[in-house]
Amino acid sequence: MIHLEISEHERQVLCDVLKTQLSDLSYEIANTDNKGFRDQLKARRDALQNILAAAEKAPAS
């Protein structure tokens, strides 16, 4: 596990960037015909969702 210390503002920016990327990935997944590439995108989406969940529940310092 990695511990990362960032300010509250930086945490909010990170969450915003992750949400934007997740939205973009959803569109790309839906429009990708190549199953292998789609599976890679889904794995990336899952990882980003986990990071976002951790960032959103992180206590403010």
C-alpha positions as CSV (number, residue, x, y, z in Angstrom):
1,M,0.0,0.0,0.0
2,I,1.2,3.5,-0.8
3,H,0.5,6.4,1.5
4,L,0.1,9.8,-0.3
5,E,-0.2,13.1,1.4
6,I,-2.0,15.8,-0.6
7,S,-3.9,18.9,0.4
8,E,-7.7,19.0,0.4
9,H,-7.7,21.1,-2.8
10,E,-5.4,18.6,-4.5
11,R,-7.7,15.7,-3.3
12,Q,-10.7,17.5,-4.9
13,V,-8.7,18.1,-8.1
14,L,-7.7,14.4,-8.2
15,C,-11.4,13.3,-7.7
16,D,-12.5,15.6,-10.5
17,V,-9.9,14.3,-12.9
18,L,-10.8,10.7,-12.0
19,K,-14.5,11.3,-12.6
20,T,-13.7,12.9,-16.0
21,Q,-11.5,10.0,-17.0
22,L,-14.1,7.5,-15.9
23,S,-16.7,9.2,-18.0
24,D,-14.5,9.2,-21.0
25,L,-13.7,5.5,-20.5
26,S,-17.4,4.6,-20.3
27,Y,-17.9,6.1,-23.7
28,E,-14.8,4.5,-25.1
29,I,-15.7,1.1,-23.7
30,A,-19.2,1.3,-25.3
31,N,-17.7,2.2,-28.7
32,T,-14.9,-0.3,-28.8
33,D,-15.3,-3.4,-31.0
34,N,-12.0,-5.1,-30.1
35,K,-12.7,-7.4,-27.1
36,G,-9.1,-7.4,-25.9
37,F,-8.9,-3.6,-25.9
38,R,-12.3,-3.3,-24.3
39,D,-11.1,-5.7,-21.5
40,Q,-8.1,-3.5,-20.9
41,L,-10.3,-0.4,-20.7
42,K,-12.5,-2.2,-18.2
43,A,-9.6,-3.1,-16.1
44,R,-8.4,0.5,-16.2
45,R,-11.9,1.7,-15.3
46,D,-12.0,-0.7,-12.3
47,A,-8.6,0.6,-11.0
48,L,-9.7,4.2,-11.4
49,Q,-13.0,3.5,-9.6
50,N,-11.0,2.0,-6.7
51,I,-8.7,5.0,-6.5
52,L,-11.6,7.4,-6.7
53,A,-13.4,5.6,-3.8
54,A,-10.3,5.8,-1.7
55,A,-9.8,9.5,-2.5
56,E,-13.4,10.3,-1.7
57,K,-13.4,8.6,1.7
58,A,-9.9,9.9,2.7
59,P,-10.1,12.0,5.8
60,A,-9.4,15.7,5.4
61,S,-6.3,16.9,7.0
